[in-house]
Amino acid sequence: MPHEQITLYTAKVCPYAQRTEIALAEVGAPFKRYEIDLGNKPEWYAPKVNPASKVPAIAYGGPDVSPENPSPESTKLAESLILVEFIGDLYPSSGIVPVDPVQRAQARFFIEVVSTKFGPNFMKFASGNPEGTHAVLLAGVDAIQDLLPDGVKYAVNDQYTIADIALTPFWARLNVMVQKGIGAYKDEERKSFLKALEDPKYAKFNGYVQRLLARQSFKSTFHEDVVAEIFTKRFGLAK
């Protein structure tokens, strides 16, 4: 069954936007992609697409028009986790939204942990916040590993789902930052974090994130050079 047209407003640097791009890649949905310069957003973007002036956002349905002139007849949707689940609902056979209600609840709980235990700690670390030590970052890793079931590939089961999509772009950016020394943190904190991850107790987590970064939907939507350049300008290099 064909779906209405999708126009995605996104930005290569943004982990939230990449969530939506991963979901679209996973389901194989056709869409128009429009890159928003986050430092110089078009004047029409907020009034015509997303009043919050953030990415990602989607214009769904309506006539086939250019992204720069979105139709008032299209439905405008925003917020990455809402969009990811919306895309999964449009393409239920993709499996990114679990059909089983228990597994769907588990996926949403995993997302909540990513949003409250990992994401904020990642930002504290990257920005050099005094509270953003490697120990705080590891606490987020611990919280995620504690939810990973034994003997399966991903957060809920062997199917890549909305839970995995929620984490993938954030882990990818953290990985680039600590490998390249990008960030306002002290370099000894970076080294301590990398050393801690070598502990065998993180074998399950390490195997899991390696599978996340190996997926084609991630690789085709991740722009490492852009992320490294913009994050270096934003946070500087480790000291």
C-alpha positions in Angstrom: 0.0 0.0 0.0 1.6 3.3 -1.1 1.9 6.0 1.6 1.7 9.8 1.3 4.8 11.7 0.4 7.3 12.5 3.1 9.6 15.5 3.3 12.2 15.3 6.0 13.8 18.5 7.4 17.1 17.4 8.9 20.7 18.3 9.7 23.8 16.0 9.3 25.2 17.0 12.7 22.1 16.4 14.7 21.7 13.0 16.5 18.0 13.6 16.9 17.6 14.1 13.2 19.6 11.1 12.4 17.2 9.0 14.4 14.5 9.8 11.9 16.8 9.2 8.9 17.8 5.8 10.3 14.1 4.9 10.7 13.3 5.9 7.1 16.3 3.8 5.9 15.2 0.8 7.9 11.7 0.8 6.5 12.8 1.7 2.9 10.5 4.7 2.7 10.9 7.1 -0.2 11.2 10.7 1.0 12.6 14.1 0.1 15.5 15.3 2.3 16.1 18.9 3.1 19.2 20.0 5.0 18.6 22.8 7.5 21.6 25.0 8.5 21.1 25.0 12.2 23.2 28.2 12.5 21.2 30.0 9.8 17.7 28.6 9.6 15.4 29.7 6.7 12.9 32.3 7.7 10.1 30.2 6.5 11.0 27.1 8.5 9.4 27.9 11.8 6.1 29.4 10.5 5.6 26.8 7.8 7.1 23.6 9.3 8.0 23.5 13.0 7.1 26.4 15.3 9.9 25.2 17.7 12.4 25.8 14.8 14.1 22.5 15.5 15.0 19.4 13.5 13.9 16.8 12.7 10.5 17.6 11.3 8.3 16.0 8.6 5.8 17.3 6.2 3.5 14.3 5.5 1.0 14.2 2.6 -0.4 17.0 0.6 0.7 17.9 -2.9 4.1 17.2 -4.3 5.9 20.6 -3.8 9.4 21.7 -3.2 10.7 21.5 0.4 11.3 25.2 0.5 7.6 25.8 -0.1 5.8 23.3 2.1 2.1 23.0 1.5 -0.4 23.9 4.2 -2.3 20.8 3.2 0.5 18.5 4.5 0.6 17.4 8.1 3.6 18.8 10.0 5.1 16.5 12.6 8.2 16.9 14.8 10.2 15.4 17.7 12.5 12.5 16.8 11.1 9.8 19.0 7.5 10.6 17.8 8.7 10.6 14.2 10.6 7.3 14.6 7.5 5.6 16.0 5.3 7.2 13.3 7.5 5.8 10.6 7.3 2.4 12.2 3.5 2.6 12.3 3.4 3.5 8.6 5.5 0.4 7.8 4.5 -2.2 10.5 6.1 -5.0 8.6 9.5 -3.4 9.2 9.3 -4.5 12.8 10.9 -1.4 14.2 7.9 -0.9 16.4 7.4 -4.3 18.2 4.0 -5.9 17.6 4.1 -7.7 21.0 2.8 -5.2 23.7 5.3 -6.4 26.2 8.3 -5.9 23.9 6.8 -2.6 22.8 6.7 -1.5 26.4 10.3 -2.7 26.9 11.5 -0.8 23.9 9.8 2.4 25.2 11.4 1.9 28.7 14.8 1.4 27.1 14.3 4.7 25.2 13.4 6.4 28.6 16.7 5.2 30.0 18.6 6.5 27.0 16.8 9.8 27.4 17.4 10.2 31.1 20.5 8.3 32.0 22.7 8.4 28.9 21.9 11.5 26.8 22.2 14.1 29.6 25.5 12.5 30.8 26.9 12.5 27.3 26.2 16.2 27.0 27.7 16.9 30.4 30.9 15.0 29.4 31.2 16.6 26.0 30.7 20.2 27.3 33.2 19.8 30.1 30.6 20.2 32.8 32.3 19.5 36.2 29.6 16.9 36.8 30.5 15.2 33.5 33.2 12.8 34.6 34.0 9.5 33.0 32.3 7.9 36.0 29.0 9.7 35.2 29.3 8.7 31.6 29.9 5.0 32.6 26.8 5.2 34.8 24.8 5.8 31.6 26.5 2.8 30.0 25.7 0.7 33.1 22.1 1.7 32.9 21.9 0.6 29.3 23.8 -2.7 29.7 21.6 -3.6 32.7 18.6 -3.6 30.3 20.2 -5.7 27.5 18.8 -9.2 27.5 21.2 -12.2 27.2 21.6 -14.0 24.0 20.0 -11.5 21.6 21.4 -9.0 19.2 19.6 -5.8 20.2 17.8 -4.0 23.0 14.6 -6.1 23.0 15.3 -9.1 20.9 17.0 -10.0 17.6 15.0 -7.3 15.8 16.4 -3.8 15.5 13.7 -1.5 16.9 12.9 2.0 18.0 14.9 1.3 21.1 18.1 0.8 19.2 17.4 3.8 16.9 17.1 6.0 20.0 20.6 5.2 21.1 22.6 4.7 17.9 23.2 8.4 16.8 24.3 9.4 20.3 26.7 6.6 20.8 28.1 7.2 17.4 28.9 10.8 18.2 30.3 10.0 21.6 32.5 7.4 19.9 33.9 9.9 17.4 34.5 12.4 20.2 36.5 10.1 22.5 38.4 8.5 19.6 39.4 11.9 18.2 39.8 13.8 21.5 37.0 16.2 20.6 35.3 17.8 23.6 35.7 20.3 26.5 36.5 17.5 29.0 40.0 16.8 30.3 41.9 14.3 28.3 42.5 12.0 31.3 38.8 11.6 31.6 38.6 10.5 28.0 41.4 8.0 28.6 39.8 6.7 31.8 36.5 6.2 30.0 38.1 4.2 27.1 40.2 2.2 29.6 37.1 1.4 31.6 35.2 0.1 28.6 38.0 -2.5 28.1 36.8 -4.3 31.3 35.3 -7.7 30.4 32.2 -6.7 32.4 31.3 -4.4 29.4 31.5 -7.2 26.9 27.7 -7.3 26.4 27.5 -3.5 25.9 30.5 -3.4 23.5 29.1 -6.2 21.4 25.7 -4.4 21.3 27.0 -1.0 20.2 29.3 -2.6 17.6 26.2 -4.2 16.0 24.5 -0.8 16.1 27.3 0.9 14.2 27.5 -2.0 11.7 23.9 -1.5 10.4 23.6 -0.1 6.9 20.8 2.3 8.0 23.3 3.9 10.4 26.3 4.0 8.0 24.3 5.5 5.2 23.0 8.3 7.4 26.1 9.2 9.4 28.4 12.0 8.3 31.5 11.6 10.5 33.5 14.4 8.9 30.7 16.9 9.4 30.1 15.8 13.0 33.8 16.0 13.8 34.2 19.4 12.3 31.2 21.0 13.9 31.7 19.4 17.3 35.3 20.6 17.3 34.1 24.1 16.6 31.5 23.8 19.3 33.4 22.0 22.1 37.1 22.3 21.1 39.6 19.6 21.9 40.3 17.8 25.1 42.8 19.4 27.4 
